[in-house]
Amino acid sequence: MIASLTWLLAATALGGNDSGGAPPTYARDVAPILQRRCQGCHRPGQVGPFALLTFDDVHGRAKMIASVLEQGAMPPWNADARFDGMFVNQRSLAESEKKTLLAWIAAGTPRGNPSEEPAPLVWPTGWSISEPDAVLAPDFDLLARQPLPEAGYAVPREGVVEYQYFTVKTDFPEDRWVKAFEIKPGSPDVVHHVLAALQSSNGFLDDKSFLATYVPGDTPSIYPEGYAKRLPKGATVLFQVHYTPNGKERHDRPALAMVFADEPPLFVVQSSAIVNQRFEIPPGAANHEVIAEHVFSGEVGLLSLMPHMHTRGKDMRIVAHYPDGKEQELLFAHYDFNWQEAYILPDPLLLPAGTKLECIGHFDNSAANPNNPDPKAAVRWGDQTFQEMMVGYIDTVVPLE
């Protein structure tokens, strides 16, 4: 979606330790795997809660690493196993890599010869999308109807904060085509999500003009050559921000970085939401089903799918029902509120006019769900995490006319 589209190459199954029966070492065997599979998230400033850049980083967490590998919790990837290889941004370890890591830990984490360690990777500093052509920061508080203070929005120390809306008016002399987006909050420890979109005629979000998003686990939106989103001349960009107070005084002003295409694209990327707001999850229900659906009036190419629910979300299945009566399961994903991501197809999937996209979600409102705020409550649609949502975000493309 809005889903942050990061167009990555599918993970390549690489071989494991070939050292003639000797235990794997960090220098020779483990460090290269960490560079390929882990350091993209596990480095300063990224979503991973700690770095895995050095021997000391890894050695001190060896038991925990073994545990999450055996559980299949890392690398994080929530699509069901039957979709292995279907999405270009799949996070995975080859079985040989997993065996190497576990064998190294079982052998007592030998470092080996430091001279054999690969050179540290040079990661981008600042923005992940390369040097942006423009960075937009909101300057007006839409709800307070006044300029946003220079320090940013004052997040209260505690309590429930309603969604906040901030705007900034662009001054580009012509329409711009954007091939990469990235959002950064000012105080990420109190920001659950940021959604950037064009401001609609009624002053709030235009749900057909999403630009980018920041959510736990997702990545910046980077489109392949020939794909871009339109930023109209003189557009006002609206930021929707969900704050989660943590007992500390914080000020926040998010920022949206953009990289422009040098020329108009072949295909225009559009982000939209398939939503059901009319549901009620009964108290204690362990597998309550809610369906949202959309019928396309014209032909589109489907680029990505991104389920969105709250803490009672359990899983989501997305099925395409074609006009000729055939159907195709596009995704079944187990849901993790703390790790939300888009599932990106290698090439656009053609959906003819009349295709119905059905999103089938299941919710666990029982006491067995450790993330359930209140299993005795009947739950309906709402913005806050103790309420629920049922949304299938999608990115589609149409040819530029």
Summary of the structure (lengths in Angstrom):
residues: 401
radius of gyration: 22.3
end to end distance: 22.2
largest distance: 69.7
contacts: 1226
relative contact order: 0.16
helix: 12%
strand: 36%
